[in-house]
């Protein structure tokens, strides 16, 4: 079962700042201290607004916060949400399975040549997808595989 999301006053403040600068609505904010980044989950269909013309909005937010900012577009559907977290253009397929013990796993199928881009430097993209999938949909593990 997904964990109950509680936002700190710092996260709420960052969401407010993000919304004021970009005009896009942030549904969630995650301060990733391990990776020194801030992840915003934004409403569906607002990615362009959030990024801004030539990336102006996202650059302004990063400058004000002083940390890299990553955006993930929300979806009520776990498969689509995981694709959004990783980069939907590079993912061939996502399968979410529930085991007999109730735990959920996701298998992400990507072209072997694009696996590095999906994983990200030191696995940061895969870690972001896992963190978010667990937070919202109770998905414990994400396996990234290439078709044989």
N, C-alpha and C positions, 0 to 999 in steps of 0.2 A: 504494500500500500504506500502511495506517495506520502512523503512527510508534510506536515502542516508548515506552511511558509510564514515565517515571522520576519519582518523587515526591521532593521535598526533605524534609528533616527538619521544616521549617516547615509544609509541606503535610500531612505525616503528623500533626504535632501538632494542626493545625486539625481534621483529620478525627477525631482522638481526642476533642477537645473537643466537636465537633459531636455525635458519637455518645453521649458521656456526658450532654450536656444534653438531647438530643432522644429518645434511645433508638432512632433510626433508623440504619441502616447506610449510611455513605458509601462509595461505590465509588471515588470520585476527588475531588480538590480542585484547583481551578485558581485561582491568584492572578492576577487580571487587573490589573496595575499601571496600564495605560493608562486603564482605567475606574474604578480604585479600588474594586474589588469582589472578593468571593470567591464562586466558583461550586462548588457541591457536586453531584455526580452521585450520586443515592441509589438504592437497590434498588427494583425494581418493587413497587408496592403499598404503599410506605411514606411516601407524600407526606403523608397526614394525620398520621401519627405525627411526621414531621419538622417540620411546621408547628406542631402542638400546638393545644390548645383556645384559640380566639380569637387564634391566632398567637403564643402565649406562648413556645414553644420557639424559633422563628425570631427573635423579638425578643430573647430572652436571649442567643442566639448572636451576634447583631449587636452587642449591647451589650458582650459580652466581647471580641469581635474588634475592634470599633471601625470596622467597614466594613460597607457593605451586603452582604447575603448573598442569593444567588439559588440556587434549587434546580431541578434537572432530573431527572425520573424516567427511569431506565434502561430501554432496550428493546434486545433483540438484533436487532431488525428496523430497518434504517436509516430507512425512511420514518416509522415510529412514533416513533423517537428524535428525528428532526428536528421532528416535530409537537409532541412533548413540550417540546423546547427553545424553540419559538416560542409555543405556546399552542394545544393541540389543539382547543379549542372554536372558535377563529377560522379554522382552516385547513380548506379544502374538500378538498384533495388534495395529495399529494406524490408526485412521480415521480423516481426515481433512474435515471440513464442512464450507461452506460459507453461512452466513445468508443473509436475504433479504436486510439488510442495508449495506452489503459489508464486514462486519467484519468476521474474520475467527476464528474458534475454533478447537482444536484438542482433540480427546478422545483417551487416551492410555489405553489399556486393559492389565492388569498384574495379575498374580496369587496372591491371597490374601497373601500367605506366603512370596512373594517377594516384596510386596508393600513398606516395610521399606527400602529395598536396593535401590529401584527405587527412592524413595523420597530423601534419603540421610539424613544425620544429619541436623536437623532443616530445612529440605526441600531444601537443597542447590542444589541437582541434578535437582529437579523439577524447581527450579528458573533458573538454567543455561539453561535448555531446553527451558523454556519460553522466556528468554532473547534472545537466539539465533534464535528461531523460529519467534519471532517478528521482529528481525533485518533483517532477510533474506527473510521471506515469508509472513510477515504481520499477523501472527497468534497471536491474542491477549491473548487467554486463552488456557491452557492445563488442561484437566480433567483427573485424573488418577483414573481408576475404576477397580474393579474386577468382573469377570463374576458371575452371580447369581447362 
